[in-house]
Amino acid sequence: MPRTARVAPREHVYHVLTRGNNRQDVFEDEEDFRKYLELLLRYKEKNKFKLYHYALMTNHVHLVVEPSEGGGSLSEIMKGINLAYAQHYKRKYNHTGHFWQDRYKSIIISKDDYLLACGSYAELNPVRAKMVEDPKEYTWSSYRVYAYGKRDMLVDEHPVYLQLSKDEGERKKKYREFVRGMLKEKEAMKGEMDRRIVYGNDTFVQEMTAAYKISERIRQMGRQKGWRKNKENRPL
């Protein structure tokens, strides 16, 4: 099956996950988080993509992005951001060797309620990690943009969110309720995106898998030699 990062037409939305090599930390202090956001904005302006949701965790990053027809491809976007941040980290900490773990992972997302669910999945990462009890307590995510109207030049509010209500206050309230429902009913969507390649309704999944000759999920492989459990408090 083709690897999804190579099957990335610009007309789709993608949930992108980038991990530190061997699950090492990629952010050591507040300056590092701010540097990544600064680079994200720079490459957003350069490559003209839309950023709908994000969450920067200690050792990995979640982005929900949509490349534009006249801008850079998903591969160009992620290559630029990852290379620039790796250079920053290596200079600052005198780090040598691989920084990011292999290539980024990307999932094709349908532009409907599944996009809203995917965004909340990213923003609930700190809750799944037991770093905070409420996503509003976490600084490095887009949650407060949608839930409380925080100003953030990085975030493009997507049509699915805007359709929640014509009234801005009511829209924010509905988003908080939606995320609260995901937190309560789906345990913060634990495991919801594991091994997915396409995320959407049945029709969308069938269309994507047929059009791009891909599977809905990554096939399960046996444990490899040297396998280790995820670090505690570092969910994906």
N, C-alpha and C positions, 0 to 999 in steps of 0.2 A: 504494500500500500504506500502511496506517496506520503511524505512527511508534510504535516499541515502548513508549516511555515513556508513551504514552497508552493502550496496551493492557497494563494492569498489574493484573490481579485480585490480591487479597490472598493467595489460596491458593497462589501460586507463589513460588519462590526466584529471585532475580535476581542476576546479576553486573553490577555498575554500574561504569562508568568515567567519571571526570570529569577533564578536562584544563584546564591553564592556557591562557588566551587566547594564540593564536599560539605555543603550546607554551612559554610563559614559565614560569620557576620559580614555584612557589606556596609553597615552603618554603625559607626562607633560613637558618634556624638551628634548633637543637634546641628552642628555645622555641616556634617555629611548629608543629613536629610535635606537641609536647605540647598546644598549644592546640587543634589539630584533634581530637586524641583526646579532650580534655576536652569539646569541643562534640559529638562523636560520642556520648559517654556521656549528655550532657544530653538530646539529641534522641532517643536510644534509650529513655530513661526516659519522655520525654514522649509519643512516638509508639508505644511498645510494640512495636517490631520486634525480630527476632532478627538478630544479626550473627554469621555463621558464620566468615568469613575476611576479612582485610583486608591491604593493603600500601600504605603511603604512599611514593610515589616523589618525586623532586625536583620534577617538573612535572605529575604526575598522581596520581590516587588510584584504587585498586581496592577495592571492597566487595562481599561476597557476603551479601545480606540477604533476609529473609523478613518482609514486613509481616504483622501480625496482624489478625484479623477486627475486633477492637475498637479498633484503633489507627489511626494515620495511613496514608494511601495512600503508594505509592512516590514519587509526585510531591511530596506534602507533606513527606515525610522529607527528600528531596534538596534541595528548595527551602529548608527551614529550615537545614540544615547548610551548604549552599553560601553562602547569604546571610550567615549569622553569621560564617563564616570570612573571607569577602571583606571584611566590615566591619572585622574584626580586622586583616587585612593592610593595607588602605587607610589605616587610622589609624596603624598602626605605621610604615609606609614612605612615607606621604604619596603613595600611588598614586592615579592618576586613570584613568578609562576602564574598559572591560570587563576583568573579572578572569578569569572562567571562559570557556572556549571554547564558545559556543553552549549547547545543552542537554547534559545527561549522556547517555551511551549505556547502554542496559540490554539484557541477554540473559536470556531465560527458561531456567532450568536444571531438568532433571529431578532428582527426589529419589532418586538411586541412585548408582552408581559415578561417574556424570558429575559429580555434585556434589563428590565427592572430587577428581576431576580438575580441576574448575574452581577449587577452593580451592588446590590445588597450583600451578595456573597463576598465580594472583595472588601466591602466596608465592615463586615462582621468578623473579618479575620482576627483583629485584636481581641474580640470577645471569645472566639474559639480558642485563642491562645491563652485565655485567662489573664490577659494583661490589663483589661478593664472590664467592668460589668455592663457598661453602656457605651455604644460606639461614639457618642458625643464627647466622651472623655478622652478620645484618642486624637492627637494633633495631626498626624500625618496621613489623613485620608480625606476623601471628598464628602463624607457623610454630612457634615454640618452645612455644606453648600445646599444640599437638597432638603435637609430636615429643618434647618434654621435660617437659611438665607445668608450664610457667610459669603463674603465677596472673595472670589478666587479667580484670577485671570486664566488659570489653567483649564478650568472646567467649562464644557459646553453642555448646557442642560438639554437633554435629548427629547424628542417629540413624545415618547411614551410617558415620560415624567410630566411634561406639560399638559398632557391630556387627562391627568388625574383631576384637575379642576381649573376653571378659568380664573378663580380667585387665588391669589398667591398664598395667602395665609392658610386657606383650606387645603391647597396643594401640598404644602409643607406638612400639615397635620396628617394628611392621608399617607404621605411617604413615611412619616414616623410610625404610623399604624401598620403600614405594610412591612416595614423592617421588624417591628415588634412581633408581628405575626410569624415572620420567618424565624426569629429568635426563639419564640415559644413553641411553635408547632413543628419546626424542622431542626431544632437544636442548632440554630445559627447556620443552617444549611450544611452541616457537617457531612462531608463526603459527596456533596451534590455534584461537584465538578470533577471528581477523581476520574482520570483516564478518559475523559470525554474528548472528542474531536469536533463534534457538532452539538449544539445545545439549542433546542427549540421544539416546536410542536411536531407531531408525527409527519405532517405534510412537508414541513421545512426540512426535516432530517432526511426524508426520502429524496427530496429534490437535490440536496447538497451531496449526499452520498452517491447518487446516480450521476450528477453533473461532473463531479471531480474524482470519481472512482476512489472514494475513501470510505473507511468504516466509521460508524457512529462513535465507536470507542477504540482506544488502543488495546490491542490484544494482551491479555494477562500473560506474563512470562513467569517462569519459575524463579525462585530465589537464586541469586548469583552468589558465588563465593565472596566472602567479605561483606555480605549484606549487614546493614546496621539499621536499627530503628531510627525514626525521625527524632531529632533533638526535642526534649521536652519543651512545651510552650512555643513550638515553632510550626504551627499548622500551615497547610497550603490551601 
